[in-house]
Amino acid sequence: MNVLSVNRNTNTAATLVVALAASNLLASCANQSSPSPSADETETWSVTAWGERYEIFPEVDPLVAGEVAMAHTHVTVLEDFSAMSDGSVEIRLRSAGAEQSFRAEQTIRPGIFNVEIRPEIAGDFDLAFLIRSPAGTEEIPGGRVRVGTAEDPGSVIADPALPGARASDGGEIAFLKEEQWRGDFATAWVNLGQLHQSVEGLARVRAPAGGEATIASPVDAVLLADPWPYPGRRIRRGAPLFRMVPRVAVDRSLATLQAERNSLSSELTTSQARHERLRGLFAIEATSRRELEEAETRVHSLSESLQAAELDLDAARTARQGGSSGATTIFAPFAGEIATVFASPGEVVTAGAALARLVRTDSVWLEVAVSPEAGRRLAAGVSGVVVRFPEGSSLRIERGVRLVAIAPEVDSRTGTVAALLEVPPSADLILGTTAMAQVLLADTAVGVVIPNGALVDDGGVSVVYLQLSGESFGRQPVRVTARQGELAMVEGLVVGQRLVTQGGRVDPALFADGHGRGPGSRSLRTLTLRTLRTQS
């Protein structure tokens, strides 16, 4: 897209003085008028042309056949809106049967090239700029110009100004290229876009149903230090979470437990011998089946009691000696992340005590409180969601968003219904977070869409700033009809205008007074507001 804007002005020095006075950059010059050009000053002209890679802003002396006209050419690299410091600028004049080229391969300052134009004959020509630099090679049309004579010097003869090139508020602000290059400054074309229809509500980020579990101790035990979970740790399904040694009653000594173990072992040995004898007697029908079964039951009972006694003895020894023999392990019921840990290594816990909370992280639910009417609109389907966080940032999600359910009743306290949305996990969606959510519907609206950062609240009025030419800007009130995340739909702009999307910063040293003091860093918006208010 190549667009051109045209300006005619007196010489460059006078223009800079007028710009500084209009912008109120120097307090000492705030109430002074710009100097009038002297009689021998000749009229210069300028054009502003945008390509895909560069913005060109030459200030050119009158064009006279056979004489040199100096083109003081500013070149901005649009990738980062910086001054082009390495490359060449070629100005071309084309007529039906000929072409003249004039080239400069060195900057006089970063971003500024002096190109000497010496047209051979008078007449009307197409103007073009050929830019070569590490950012690429591009030819940009510059409109149509006339080469005249000494009595009737030539300049631009077309008027290819930007659409709506004069802001509705009337005043124009000079913001020099040197200022633009020194700070965060950017512009973009005003274009049509589309925003989804949406419904809005307060949202809470939560785990999906069945996606959180409290891990509890199954027995009275002492927790071991390895393994040990911590908040934020990712856990796979079946991974060990805790190891613990079951506790034994404190009033039972090791000697008592060992004696019980030995007694049960002796009883089990005697019962096993008796059981073997009864099996032989039963085979020759010298005893009853009932007596044999009672002996078998006695053997099983003593075996289990002995096993339990040995476990108690091992646990008591482990607790006193700090070992891990006989430890019990708790495993993760599903994959997720540890949200909270309630215990400490070495802590004595009782059966049922909460040890940690585990939450799923493969998906996240947004519980959005919306009006009943909005809930009915959501039932038709959703296409995405924009989450706006309290600190001002936002997160736009348009893939993987699914409407899970809408509550069947209205909350009597808030008058809203809860809509559950499943969204992909994100580092910004921390469980438990509360934020505003715009749920995007399938229907869309078409209009002028601009970045939210381009809007300025001026006493309750939304305004933007338009670039009218290379160093000329204007204030434009707009009406915001919709906002979604970092985007806004507005009325009051025309497609093809050049919009300031980031405000420039003024280098204090650039406009310091004789004592080295400057006005401080200010934005284009601040300068514009001050100027317009001064003019009014």
Secondary structure, DSSP 4 states (H G I P E B T S, - for coil): --EEEEEEES-HHHHHHHHHHHHT--GGGTTPPPPPPPTTPPPEEEEEEE-SSEEEEEEEPPBBTTS-EEEEEEEEETTTTEE--SSEEEEEEE-SS-EEEEEE-S-SBTTEEEEEE--SS-EEEEEEEEEEETTEEEEEEEEEEEEB-SSS-B-B----PPTT-S-TT--EEE--HHHHHTSS-EEEE--EEEEEEEEEEEEEEEPPTT-EEEEE-SSSEEE-SSS---TT-EE-TT-EEEEEEE---TTS-HHHHHHHHHHHHHHHHHHHHHHHHHHHHHHTT-S-HHHHHHHHHHHHHHHHHHHHHHHHHHHHHHHHHT--TT-EEEE-SSSEEEEEE---TT-EE-TT-EEEEEE--S-EEEEEEE-HHHHHHHTT---EEEEE-TTS-EEEE-SS-EEEEE-SS--TTTS-EEEEEEE---TT--TT-EEEEEEEEEEEEEEEEEEGGG-EEETTEEEEEEEEETTEEEEEE-EEEEEETTEEEEES--TT-EEEEE--B--GGGG--TTS------BHHHHHHHHHHHH-
